[in-house]
């Protein structure tokens, strides 16, 4: 399924163009947020419309891990209510929850998941968040996250929307929520550079399909330069800038138009994984052996170089 395109010799250190793109599972509504768990020796990922998290492993295959995952209300609702981006730190699962409109931590161990959550961030200056989409945590325990309106039933026009913007936020390890920028129309995927000095944010607006790079300060960001403008790619292939992961060697692996785009930290595209399905997100296992990809109704995997 799909193909790997080498655009620069630098790709050779990361990926072989003959590597197989494996279909691990399918049948989802919209797969998202893949995260590897060393504890479980398994991959967790969201199905956002289904309000579920799935688990996949070599030994156990596919199974439902947690439901509900993002909306715990008693009144049924449609749209995209589930969890989106996922993160594991210190054997704890953190979730970007569309329906409950918060960044949350699951209050159960990974082996015995329960829909019991503690809010890490659900408001800014007294206003409810839109529908947190993706998140990343630095080494100090600060969480950076994006907050577009995709989880609201009517998006921008939803009567329950309380902010006039779509934000990128930082919540400190002590719980202080700070707005870093409100300038993006559809902030989505988010990643940190290996030295944690730069914050990368995807803007999934079809009118402005771009990745941005921000210089991180103590409590703010500077710059907001365009890291890569994908307007040309978006005109030719399905998808928009979406979820992404930073490889420790300094490669930004990003979901975008046509599949996966692989960047150097300078913004040069060195390779692509071309896929026929709209691609939402990607994740890496701890050993950096595999790249996992959530693409529409698929869960995919590609072997990386040792």
ZAFIBA-466658 format. One record per residue (C-alpha): residue number from 1; x, y, z. Coordinates in pm, whole numbers, plus 50000, padded with zeros to 5 digits. Layout:
BEGIN
REC dovo    px    py    pz
REC  NUM     X     Y     Z
...
//
This chain:
BEGIN
REC dovo    px    py    pz
REC    1 50000 50000 50000
REC    2 50161 50324 49890
REC    3 50526 50392 49809
REC    4 50837 50557 49954
REC    5 51003 50839 49763
REC    6 51363 50946 49824
REC    7 51419 51317 49757
REC    8 51759 51352 49923
REC    9 52039 51112 50020
REC   10 51982 51212 50385
REC   11 51677 50982 50382
REC   12 51908 50681 50359
REC   13 51997 50713 50728
REC   14 51632 50678 50826
REC   15 51437 50479 50572
REC   16 51486 50239 50282
REC   17 51270 50303 49977
REC   18 51212 49928 49946
REC   19 51063 49901 50296
REC   20 50715 49751 50299
REC   21 50421 49965 50409
REC   22 50230 49713 50620
REC   23 49857 49727 50688
REC   24 49826 49621 51053
REC   25 49452 49681 51088
REC   26 49164 49857 50916
REC   27 48793 49926 50950
REC   28 48819 50239 51163
REC   29 48621 50559 51108
REC   30 48914 50801 51160
REC   31 49228 50667 51326
REC   32 49449 50912 51514
REC   33 49708 50972 51785
REC   34 49936 50663 51777
REC   35 50160 50625 52082
REC   36 50388 50336 52175
REC   37 50382 50189 52526
REC   38 50691 50005 52648
REC   39 50489 49893 52949
REC   40 50229 49721 52732
REC   41 50465 49643 52444
REC   42 50181 49771 52230
REC   43 50061 50067 52029
REC   44 49762 50270 52145
REC   45 49566 50490 51905
REC   46 49234 50674 51890
REC   47 48930 50634 51670
REC   48 48794 50985 51718
REC   49 48434 50950 51588
REC   50 48395 50616 51769
REC   51 48507 50757 52107
REC   52 48749 50465 52149
REC   53 49115 50388 52198
REC   54 49248 50069 52040
REC   55 49551 49861 52131
REC   56 49761 49674 51877
REC   57 50053 49440 51947
REC   58 50243 49167 51765
REC   59 50124 48905 52012
REC   60 49768 49018 52080
REC   61 49668 49182 51754
REC   62 49392 49443 51771
REC   63 49156 49497 52062
REC   64 48953 49780 52215
REC   65 49157 49939 52493
REC   66 48931 50214 52631
REC   67 48579 50345 52570
REC   68 48468 50615 52616
REC   69 48797 50787 52549
REC   70 48714 51153 52490
REC   71 48350 51219 52571
REC   72 48214 51094 52902
REC   73 47880 51277 52897
REC   74 47550 51096 52938
REC   75 47377 51256 52638
REC   76 47469 51083 52310
REC   77 47633 51308 52053
REC   78 47775 51277 51705
REC   79 48066 51446 51535
REC   80 48417 51375 51662
REC   81 48379 51325 52039
REC   82 48664 51088 52118
REC   83 49024 51127 52219
REC   84 49264 51247 51953
REC   85 49634 51283 52036
REC   86 49778 51053 52304
REC   87 50094 51071 52511
REC   88 50253 50837 52767
REC   89 50490 50962 53035
REC   90 50595 50780 53353
REC   91 50353 50495 53278
REC   92 50058 50736 53262
REC   93 49832 50804 52965
REC   94 49755 51165 52869
REC   95 49478 51241 52620
REC   96 49356 51530 52408
REC   97 48981 51487 52456
REC   98 48753 51639 52194
REC   99 48417 51579 52358
REC  100 48514 51672 52714
REC  101 48717 51966 52575
REC  102 49030 51915 52781
REC  103 49376 51771 52819
REC  104 49336 51488 53067
REC  105 49529 51212 53243
REC  106 49381 50865 53285
REC  107 49361 50775 53654
REC  108 49427 50405 53608
REC  109 49736 50200 53533
REC  110 49804 50108 53174
REC  111 49724 49740 53227
REC  112 49379 49815 53371
REC  113 49240 50112 53171
REC  114 48932 50293 53295
REC  115 48743 50601 53175
REC  116 48845 50790 53488
REC  117 49026 51114 53412
REC  118 49180 51417 53579
REC  119 49175 51742 53383
REC  120 49521 51886 53319
REC  121 49379 52182 53125
REC  122 49016 52258 53041
REC  123 48994 52638 53057
REC  124 49195 52949 52978
REC  125 49111 53264 53173
REC  126 48776 53115 53266
REC  127 48679 53018 52911
REC  128 48637 52654 52810
REC  129 48878 52521 52552
REC  130 48746 52429 52206
REC  131 48847 52065 52159
REC  132 49216 51991 52225
REC  133 49362 51803 51931
REC  134 49724 51703 51990
REC  135 49989 51735 52258
REC  136 50357 51698 52337
REC  137 50540 51708 52671
REC  138 50890 51842 52738
REC  139 51143 51694 52978
REC  140 51026 51925 53259
REC  141 50667 51798 53236
REC  142 50519 52102 53058
REC  143 50249 52008 52806
REC  144 50209 52196 52477
REC  145 49882 52143 52294
REC  146 49667 52266 52006
REC  147 49301 52363 52034
REC  148 49110 52383 51703
REC  149 48729 52353 51688
REC  150 48706 52013 51515
REC  151 48543 51845 51815
REC  152 48263 52102 51835
REC  153 47955 51990 51645
REC  154 47940 52311 51440
REC  155 48310 52398 51452
REC  156 48359 52778 51454
REC  157 47986 52839 51453
REC  158 47908 52621 51753
REC  159 47713 52810 52018
REC  160 47917 52644 52294
REC  161 48246 52785 52166
REC  162 48379 53028 52428
REC  163 48705 53156 52280
REC  164 48725 53379 51975
REC  165 49041 53203 51856
REC  166 49199 52864 51794
REC  167 49496 52848 52027
REC  168 49828 52685 52092
REC  169 49883 52653 52467
REC  170 50134 52552 52728
REC  171 50026 52407 53061
REC  172 50308 52397 53314
REC  173 50385 52101 53535
REC  174 50220 52306 53812
REC  175 49897 52345 53610
REC  176 49927 52704 53483
REC  177 49772 52740 53136
REC  178 49929 52999 52905
REC  179 49822 53096 52552
REC  180 50128 53089 52325
REC  181 49964 53202 52002
REC  182 49614 53265 51867
REC  183 49723 53344 51512
REC  184 49665 53005 51348
REC  185 49332 52921 51188
REC  186 49347 52543 51244
REC  187 49636 52447 51477
REC  188 49671 52070 51473
REC  189 49983 51854 51504
REC  190 50256 51962 51744
REC  191 50616 51858 51813
REC  192 50934 51975 51987
REC  193 51284 51984 51842
REC  194 51533 51744 52007
REC  195 51684 52031 52210
REC  196 51331 52152 52300
REC  197 51416 52501 52178
REC  198 51171 52502 51887
REC  199 50800 52422 51880
REC  200 50656 52298 51550
REC  201 50283 52337 51482
REC  202 50082 52217 51184
REC  203 49802 52435 51048
REC  204 49545 52210 50880
REC  205 49344 52487 50714
REC  206 49307 52399 50342
REC  207 49350 52771 50267
REC  208 49678 52789 50463
REC  209 49826 52437 50473
REC  210 50152 52510 50652
REC  211 50387 52406 50928
REC  212 50515 52680 51157
REC  213 50821 52694 51382
REC  214 50831 52896 51705
REC  215 51130 52975 51923
REC  216 51045 52880 52280
REC  217 51103 53129 52558
REC  218 51044 53073 52930
REC  219 50671 53150 52915
REC  220 50612 53249 52554
REC  221 50713 53191 52194
REC  222 50887 53407 51937
REC  223 50904 53393 51561
REC  224 50619 53197 51419
REC  225 50802 53159 51088
REC  226 50665 52940 50812
REC  227 50863 52616 50832
REC  228 50706 52472 50519
REC  229 50416 52581 50297
REC  230 50234 52277 50155
REC  231 49997 52467 49925
REC  232 50139 52300 49614
REC  233 50110 51952 49764
REC  234 49760 52019 49899
REC  235 49641 52115 49553
REC  236 49753 51780 49414
REC  237 49680 51525 49688
REC  238 49430 51464 49970
REC  239 49506 51567 50325
REC  240 49644 51864 50517
REC  241 49929 51922 50764
REC  242 49831 51713 51065
REC  243 49996 51505 51336
REC  244 50374 51468 51350
REC  245 50660 51323 51553
REC  246 51020 51428 51601
REC  247 51282 51159 51548
REC  248 51568 51197 51801
REC  249 51815 51224 51512
REC  250 51647 51549 51408
REC  251 51397 51446 51143
REC  252 51044 51585 51159
REC  253 50807 51314 51036
REC  254 50477 51477 50952
REC  255 50137 51377 50818
REC  256 50042 51597 50528
REC  257 49899 51610 50177
REC  258 49953 51278 50004
REC  259 50081 51091 50308
REC  260 50393 51140 50522
REC  261 50654 51410 50463
REC  262 51000 51384 50620
REC  263 51185 51709 50694
REC  264 51524 51813 50818
REC  265 51520 52073 51095
REC  266 51596 52332 50828
REC  267 51267 52258 50651
REC  268 51402 52054 50362
REC  269 51184 51764 50246
REC  270 51410 51460 50213
REC  271 51145 51197 50154
REC  272 50780 51106 50135
REC  273 50567 50806 50213
REC  274 50293 50836 49955
REC  275 49961 50691 50066
REC  276 49622 50670 49893
REC  277 49431 50756 50213
REC  278 49422 51086 50402
REC  279 49687 51063 50671
REC  280 49615 51186 51023
REC  281 49917 51113 51242
REC  282 50224 50902 51307
REC  283 50420 50760 51598
REC  284 50751 50594 51677
REC  285 50834 50306 51906
REC  286 51101 50363 52170
REC  287 51366 50166 51984
REC  288 51297 50365 51665
REC  289 51246 50039 51478
REC  290 50910 50131 51328
REC  291 50705 50427 51216
REC  292 50334 50374 51285
REC  293 50083 50567 51074
REC  294 49714 50634 51122
REC  295 49553 50704 50785
REC  296 49176 50734 50762
REC  297 49047 50381 50832
REC  298 49394 50222 50843
REC  299 49672 50151 51091
REC  300 50000 50116 50900
REC  301 50363 50042 50982
REC  302 50697 50100 50809
REC  303 51032 49957 50919
REC  304 51304 50217 50988
REC  305 51680 50179 50950
REC  306 51877 50051 51251
//
